[in-house]
Amino acid sequence: MNDLPICVTCGVQYGASRDNCPICEDERQYVGWDGQRWTTLNELREAGHRARIEDEGPGVVGVGTEPPTAIGQRALLVRTPSGNVLWDMVTHLDDDVIRQVRELGGIRAIAISHPHFYGSMVDWAHAFDAPIYIHAADRQWVARHDDSVVFWEGDTLEIADGLTLINAGVHFAGGQVMHWRDGREGALFSGDIFQVVKDRRWVSFMYSYPNYIPERPRTVRRALSLLEPYAFGRVYGAWWRHIVDTDGAEAVRRSSDRYLSFALDDAEPDHPAG
């Protein structure tokens, strides 16, 4: 399906031709300033896009595209003894990407944090015969329906040994993060549900990043309560090298204290920046 339409702004592939991209028309995103524009996988290949595959951490390989598409995010291949899981998604896919990922052990399952990163997920699922795990609360945003998409419900779901999806609900109702129990003191894969910011000791929480709409405090509190049972030293964000390297759980807690203090105009947080 190399000629299916892909929104240039968000990079999401649709199952049929259309005039608009609902994901970009939503207040969390935006229609490109030059109006709605479309491309296809064939056009991206002809334009010279290629794979960028590099280590991002212990047992974690970044899978991205040069030059980048959409908002420039990269996916992460989490390599485990029970099989590799691809966290988040990019748009570009070609035979070279497939070959390189297969040489790394292929993909057992795919999980995507939120709709802005759906990319060409169905083509990836078909290429590797892998299910895609998306929280049912985001069902309405799936742009290309396929049997490979698995909608799950509830707060948590273990999709492989030691890999657990958590419905944080930040940014989107179905916004999910993934905890890796065995990733050297544990690791959290957050996409931009918890955004690793430029000062990589911190994360932030937003309903819309491009339009600067803050997330609701009650939503942030719920997300933090769901994370309490999980230990993790690293937090992997959505872009290259956007990684909290140490004390990840403390960084998330400290960041939530700061965020809620500003959002609610409360007293200074109990744990000021150190």
BAROVEX-895414 format. One line per field, with one value per residue (C-alpha): residue number from 1; residue in three letters; y negated, x, z. Coordinates in steps of 0.2 Angstrom, whole numbers, always signed. Layout:
# BAROVEX-895414
marlo = [NUM	...]
keke = [ALA	...]
north = [Y	...]
east = [X	...]
up = [Z	...]
***
This chain:
# BAROVEX-895414
marlo = [1	2	3	4	5	6	7	8	9	10	11	12	13	14	15	16	17	18	19	20	21	22	23	24	25	26	27	28	29	30	31	32	33	34	35	36	37	38	39	40	41	42	43	44	45	46	47	48	49	50	51	52	53	54	55	56	57	58	59	60	61	62	63	64	65	66	67	68	69	70	71	72	73	74	75	76	77	78	79	80	81	82	83	84	85	86	87	88	89	90	91	92	93	94	95	96	97	98	99	100	101	102	103	104	105	106	107	108	109	110	111	112	113	114	115	116	117	118	119	120	121	122	123	124	125	126	127	128	129	130	131	132	133	134	135	136	137	138	139	140	141	142	143	144	145	146	147	148	149	150	151	152	153	154	155	156	157	158	159	160	161	162	163	164	165	166	167	168	169	170	171	172	173	174	175	176	177	178	179	180	181	182	183	184	185	186	187	188	189	190	191	192	193	194	195	196	197	198	199	200	201	202	203	204	205	206	207	208	209	210	211	212	213	214	215	216	217	218	219	220	221	222	223	224	225	226	227	228	229	230	231	232	233	234	235	236	237	238	239	240	241	242	243	244	245	246	247	248	249	250	251	252	253	254	255	256	257	258	259	260	261	262	263	264	265	266	267	268	269	270	271	272	273	274]
keke = [MET	ASN	ASP	LEU	PRO	ILE	CYS	VAL	THR	CYS	GLY	VAL	GLN	TYR	GLY	ALA	SER	ARG	ASP	ASN	CYS	PRO	ILE	CYS	GLU	ASP	GLU	ARG	GLN	TYR	VAL	GLY	TRP	ASP	GLY	GLN	ARG	TRP	THR	THR	LEU	ASN	GLU	LEU	ARG	GLU	ALA	GLY	HIS	ARG	ALA	ARG	ILE	GLU	ASP	GLU	GLY	PRO	GLY	VAL	VAL	GLY	VAL	GLY	THR	GLU	PRO	PRO	THR	ALA	ILE	GLY	GLN	ARG	ALA	LEU	LEU	VAL	ARG	THR	PRO	SER	GLY	ASN	VAL	LEU	TRP	ASP	MET	VAL	THR	HIS	LEU	ASP	ASP	ASP	VAL	ILE	ARG	GLN	VAL	ARG	GLU	LEU	GLY	GLY	ILE	ARG	ALA	ILE	ALA	ILE	SER	HIS	PRO	HIS	PHE	TYR	GLY	SER	MET	VAL	ASP	TRP	ALA	HIS	ALA	PHE	ASP	ALA	PRO	ILE	TYR	ILE	HIS	ALA	ALA	ASP	ARG	GLN	TRP	VAL	ALA	ARG	HIS	ASP	ASP	SER	VAL	VAL	PHE	TRP	GLU	GLY	ASP	THR	LEU	GLU	ILE	ALA	ASP	GLY	LEU	THR	LEU	ILE	ASN	ALA	GLY	VAL	HIS	PHE	ALA	GLY	GLY	GLN	VAL	MET	HIS	TRP	ARG	ASP	GLY	ARG	GLU	GLY	ALA	LEU	PHE	SER	GLY	ASP	ILE	PHE	GLN	VAL	VAL	LYS	ASP	ARG	ARG	TRP	VAL	SER	PHE	MET	TYR	SER	TYR	PRO	ASN	TYR	ILE	PRO	GLU	ARG	PRO	ARG	THR	VAL	ARG	ARG	ALA	LEU	SER	LEU	LEU	GLU	PRO	TYR	ALA	PHE	GLY	ARG	VAL	TYR	GLY	ALA	TRP	TRP	ARG	HIS	ILE	VAL	ASP	THR	ASP	GLY	ALA	GLU	ALA	VAL	ARG	ARG	SER	SER	ASP	ARG	TYR	LEU	SER	PHE	ALA	LEU	ASP	ASP	ALA	GLU	PRO	ASP	HIS	PRO	ALA	GLY]
north = [+0	-12	-25	-27	-46	-52	-69	-79	-88	-73	-59	-48	-36	-35	-20	-30	-46	-61	-80	-83	-76	-75	-72	-89	-98	-93	-107	-97	-98	-110	-110	-115	-134	-131	-121	-102	-93	-74	-62	-43	-31	-30	-49	-48	-35	-44	-60	-51	-47	-33	-24	-31	-17	-20	-14	-25	-15	+2	+14	+0	-5	-21	-19	-35	-44	-55	-68	-67	-67	-75	-81	-71	-58	-42	-25	-13	+5	+13	+29	+42	+61	+64	+54	+36	+23	+7	-8	-22	-24	-33	-36	-30	-12	-3	+13	+7	+2	+19	+28	+19	+21	+40	+41	+34	+48	+41	+35	+46	+32	+13	+1	-18	-31	-42	-47	-59	-45	-32	-35	-20	-8	+4	+6	+9	+22	+31	+31	+39	+49	+40	+34	+15	+11	-5	-9	-8	-26	-32	-21	-36	-42	-27	-32	-15	-1	+16	+33	+30	+16	+23	+11	+14	+7	+4	-4	+8	+22	+33	+36	+46	+52	+37	+25	+16	+3	-10	-21	-37	-47	-63	-72	-60	-49	-34	-41	-27	-24	-8	-1	+10	+20	+27	+12	+8	+2	+1	-11	-21	-24	-40	-47	-64	-58	-64	-75	-74	-92	-101	-101	-82	-81	-85	-80	-90	-87	-95	-93	-102	-105	-115	-126	-127	-120	-113	-96	-96	-94	-79	-70	-72	-66	-50	-47	-48	-37	-23	-25	-23	-4	-5	-8	-15	-24	-30	-39	-38	-53	-54	-62	-57	-59	-66	-54	-56	-45	-43	-43	-43	-40	-54	-65	-62	-64	-80	-87	-83	-93	-108	-107	-106	-120	-132	-125	-128	-143	-133	-135	-130	-111	-100	-95	-110	-109	-102]
east = [+0	+14	+2	-9	-10	+1	-2	+14	+12	+9	+16	+1	-5	-23	-32	-40	-39	-47	-47	-43	-33	-43	-28	-21	-37	-38	-33	-18	-10	-12	-14	+2	+3	+2	-14	-17	-3	-1	+13	+15	+28	+33	+36	+46	+57	+59	+64	+79	+73	+83	+85	+94	+97	+108	+110	+101	+104	+108	+97	+88	+91	+84	+75	+73	+73	+85	+80	+66	+48	+33	+39	+55	+52	+61	+55	+64	+68	+68	+78	+73	+76	+58	+58	+60	+46	+45	+40	+32	+33	+40	+32	+46	+48	+58	+67	+83	+74	+66	+83	+92	+78	+77	+96	+93	+80	+64	+49	+38	+25	+23	+16	+13	+11	-2	-10	+3	+15	+4	+15	+13	+10	+0	+14	+26	+15	+13	+32	+36	+20	+18	+2	+0	-5	-16	-27	-45	-48	-39	-49	-57	-40	-34	-33	-31	-40	-33	-33	-16	-22	-26	-36	-34	-43	-39	-24	-10	-6	+10	+14	+30	+40	+45	+37	+21	+10	+2	-12	-6	-19	-9	-10	-23	-35	-27	-9	+2	+20	+29	+39	+54	+58	+74	+82	+97	+88	+72	+67	+52	+48	+37	+36	+29	+16	+30	+40	+59	+64	+80	+86	+87	+85	+66	+50	+34	+16	+6	-11	-4	+14	+13	-2	+5	-11	-6	-12	-25	-18	-30	-24	-6	-9	-18	-3	+9	-1	-1	+18	+21	+24	+37	+55	+65	+82	+80	+66	+67	+58	+52	+67	+86	+96	+81	+84	+84	+100	+98	+86	+71	+58	+64	+65	+47	+41	+51	+45	+26	+29	+36	+22	+8	+15	+15	-2	-11	-1	+3	+17	+35	+36	+43	+57	+65	+77	+94]
up = [+0	-5	-12	+3	+8	+22	+31	+28	+45	+57	+46	+49	+35	+31	+24	+9	+1	+10	+10	+29	+43	+59	+69	+63	+65	+83	+95	+101	+83	+69	+50	+41	+37	+19	+21	+21	+11	+7	+2	+1	+5	-13	-13	+3	-5	-21	-11	-3	+14	+22	+39	+54	+66	+81	+99	+111	+127	+135	+124	+116	+97	+90	+73	+64	+47	+38	+33	+47	+42	+51	+68	+68	+82	+82	+87	+99	+97	+114	+113	+126	+127	+124	+108	+102	+105	+94	+105	+95	+76	+61	+44	+33	+28	+15	+11	+19	+36	+36	+33	+47	+59	+55	+58	+75	+79	+70	+80	+91	+95	+92	+105	+101	+114	+106	+89	+83	+82	+72	+56	+44	+58	+48	+35	+49	+57	+41	+37	+54	+57	+73	+83	+87	+105	+106	+121	+117	+123	+107	+95	+86	+81	+71	+53	+45	+53	+52	+61	+67	+79	+96	+107	+126	+140	+159	+167	+163	+151	+150	+132	+134	+149	+159	+147	+153	+145	+157	+152	+159	+150	+148	+131	+125	+135	+128	+130	+136	+142	+143	+158	+155	+171	+166	+157	+169	+185	+174	+161	+156	+138	+138	+120	+124	+136	+149	+138	+141	+140	+135	+153	+153	+172	+170	+160	+157	+154	+141	+133	+117	+114	+98	+105	+123	+132	+149	+155	+168	+186	+190	+174	+179	+197	+190	+179	+193	+205	+191	+190	+209	+209	+195	+197	+183	+181	+163	+154	+135	+127	+109	+100	+98	+114	+124	+138	+157	+161	+180	+194	+181	+194	+205	+190	+185	+203	+205	+188	+193	+209	+199	+186	+199	+209	+194	+187	+203	+209	+225	+237	+232	+229	+243	+232	+224	+209	+215]
***
